């Protein structure tokens, strides 16, 4: 039996990621691993359970993938498409939809992979470039958006993992 791997950030430098963006890539990779290892086996009822009125695992994974896409759109200097706005509106209704953990994990993993492609392709000289966020065109920068994309994703994955533990305990406890 092999020892568990250390967290992604402790495994060394990612050769294809700019040095200043290593923490962003490490965070996203850690999130993907946690979703695959801790959430991909939940049953449909566990995915949509809302213990104590908390948001469900399905919501957190759907929102994390969607917001990652939206934040990276802003980092590219673009505004959201109609399809992205429709996906945002649909996120709040995820509880009613039939959910499959493996499919949600795959969709989340694909969103992380698209983000990593963008991170790998971002030159460090672009990091301080000004960007606008949302309809209000609030000020940010490329690095601010990439950092926020990573920490926001990490926050929702952490909440999903915690909710999953509670839901599993409710069934086995």
C-alpha positions as CSV (number, residue, x, y, z in Angstrom):
1,X,0.0,0.0,0.0
2,X,1.5,3.3,-1.0
3,X,1.5,6.4,1.2
4,X,-1.0,9.2,0.1
5,X,0.5,11.9,-2.0
6,X,1.2,15.3,-0.4
7,X,-1.0,18.2,-1.4
8,X,-0.4,19.4,-4.9
9,X,1.5,22.5,-3.9
10,X,4.0,20.2,-2.0
11,X,4.8,18.1,-5.1
12,X,6.9,20.7,-6.8
13,X,6.9,23.2,-9.6
14,X,4.6,22.6,-12.5
15,X,6.9,22.9,-15.5
16,X,4.4,24.4,-17.9
17,X,3.0,27.1,-15.6
18,X,4.5,30.5,-15.2
19,X,6.2,30.9,-11.8
20,X,3.9,33.6,-10.5
21,X,0.8,31.5,-11.4
22,X,2.0,28.3,-9.7
23,X,-0.3,28.9,-6.7
24,X,-3.3,29.3,-9.0
25,X,-2.6,26.0,-10.8
26,X,-1.7,24.1,-7.6
27,X,-5.0,25.3,-6.0
28,X,-7.1,24.2,-9.1
29,X,-5.4,20.8,-9.3
30,X,-6.0,20.2,-5.6
31,X,-9.7,21.1,-6.0
32,X,-10.0,18.6,-8.9
33,X,-8.3,15.8,-6.9
34,X,-10.6,16.5,-3.9
35,X,-13.7,16.4,-6.1
36,X,-12.6,13.1,-7.7
37,X,-11.6,11.4,-4.5
38,X,-14.2,12.7,-2.0
39,X,-17.3,13.5,-4.0
40,X,-17.6,11.4,-7.1
41,X,-19.3,8.5,-5.3
42,X,-22.2,10.3,-3.7
43,X,-25.7,9.1,-4.7
44,X,-28.3,11.5,-6.2
45,X,-30.0,12.1,-2.9
46,X,-26.8,12.9,-1.2
47,X,-25.8,15.3,-4.0
48,X,-28.9,17.4,-3.6
49,X,-29.3,17.1,0.2
50,X,-29.3,20.5,2.0
51,X,-28.5,19.7,5.7
52,X,-29.6,22.6,7.9
53,X,-30.6,24.5,4.7
54,X,-27.0,24.7,3.5
55,X,-26.3,24.6,-0.2
56,X,-26.0,21.2,-1.7
57,X,-22.9,19.5,-3.0
58,X,-24.4,19.6,-6.5
59,X,-24.9,23.4,-6.2
60,X,-21.3,23.9,-5.0
61,X,-19.8,21.9,-7.8
62,X,-22.0,23.4,-10.5
63,X,-21.4,26.9,-9.2
64,X,-17.6,26.4,-8.8
65,X,-17.3,25.2,-12.5
66,X,-19.5,28.0,-13.8
67,X,-17.9,30.8,-11.8
68,X,-14.4,29.5,-12.9
69,X,-15.5,29.9,-16.5
70,X,-17.0,33.3,-15.9
71,X,-13.9,34.6,-14.0
72,X,-11.6,33.4,-16.7
73,X,-13.7,35.1,-19.3
74,X,-13.2,38.4,-17.5
75,X,-9.4,37.6,-17.2
76,X,-9.3,37.4,-21.0
77,X,-10.8,40.8,-21.2
78,X,-14.2,39.6,-22.4
79,X,-17.7,40.1,-21.1
80,X,-20.1,37.1,-20.4
81,X,-22.0,35.6,-23.3
82,X,-25.7,35.0,-23.3
83,X,-25.0,31.3,-22.7
84,X,-22.9,32.0,-19.7
85,X,-25.6,34.3,-18.2
86,X,-28.2,31.6,-18.8
87,X,-25.9,29.0,-17.1
88,X,-25.5,31.4,-14.1
89,X,-29.3,31.7,-13.8
90,X,-29.6,27.9,-13.9
91,X,-27.2,27.3,-11.1
92,X,-29.7,28.1,-8.4
93,X,-32.1,25.5,-9.8
94,X,-29.6,22.7,-9.7
95,X,-31.3,21.2,-6.6
96,X,-34.3,20.1,-8.6
97,X,-32.4,18.5,-11.4
98,X,-31.4,14.8,-11.4
99,X,-27.7,14.6,-10.6
100,X,-25.0,12.1,-11.1
101,X,-21.9,12.4,-9.0
102,X,-19.5,11.1,-11.7
103,X,-20.9,13.4,-14.3
104,X,-20.7,16.4,-12.0
105,X,-17.1,15.5,-11.2
106,X,-16.2,15.1,-14.9
107,X,-17.8,18.5,-15.7
108,X,-15.9,20.1,-12.8
109,X,-12.7,18.5,-13.9
110,X,-13.2,19.7,-17.5
111,X,-13.7,23.3,-16.2
112,X,-10.5,23.0,-14.2
113,X,-8.6,21.7,-17.3
114,X,-9.9,24.6,-19.4
115,X,-8.8,27.0,-16.6
116,X,-5.3,25.4,-16.5
117,X,-4.9,25.8,-20.3
118,X,-5.6,29.5,-19.8
119,X,-3.3,29.8,-16.8
120,X,-0.5,28.0,-18.7
121,X,-1.0,30.5,-21.6
122,X,-0.9,33.6,-19.5
123,X,2.4,35.5,-19.7
124,X,3.5,37.0,-16.5
125,X,3.8,40.4,-18.2
126,X,0.0,40.3,-18.6
127,X,-0.8,39.9,-14.9
128,X,-1.1,43.6,-14.0
129,X,-3.3,44.3,-17.0
130,X,-6.6,46.0,-16.1
131,X,-9.8,44.0,-16.5
132,X,-13.5,44.8,-16.0
133,X,-15.9,42.6,-14.1
134,X,-19.6,42.3,-14.6
135,X,-22.2,44.6,-15.9
136,X,-20.9,47.3,-13.6
137,X,-17.5,46.9,-15.2
138,X,-15.8,46.8,-11.8
139,X,-12.0,47.2,-11.8
140,X,-9.7,44.2,-11.5
141,X,-6.6,42.8,-13.0
142,X,-5.6,39.6,-14.8
143,X,-3.8,38.4,-11.7
144,X,-6.6,39.4,-9.4
145,X,-9.1,37.5,-11.5
146,X,-6.9,34.4,-11.7
147,X,-6.2,34.4,-8.0
148,X,-9.9,34.9,-7.2
149,X,-10.9,32.1,-9.6
150,X,-8.6,29.8,-7.6
151,X,-9.7,30.8,-4.1
152,X,-13.4,30.9,-5.0
153,X,-13.1,27.4,-6.5
154,X,-11.3,26.2,-3.4
155,X,-13.9,27.7,-1.1
156,X,-16.8,26.0,-2.9
157,X,-15.0,22.7,-3.1
158,X,-14.3,22.9,0.6
159,X,-17.9,23.6,1.3
160,X,-18.9,20.7,-0.9
161,X,-16.5,18.3,0.9
162,X,-17.9,19.4,4.3
163,X,-21.5,19.1,3.2
164,X,-20.7,15.6,1.8
165,X,-19.3,14.5,5.1
166,X,-22.4,15.7,6.9
167,X,-24.7,14.0,4.4
168,X,-22.8,10.8,4.7
169,X,-22.9,10.9,8.5
170,X,-26.7,11.5,8.4
171,X,-27.1,8.2,6.4
172,X,-24.6,6.1,8.4
173,X,-24.9,7.8,11.8
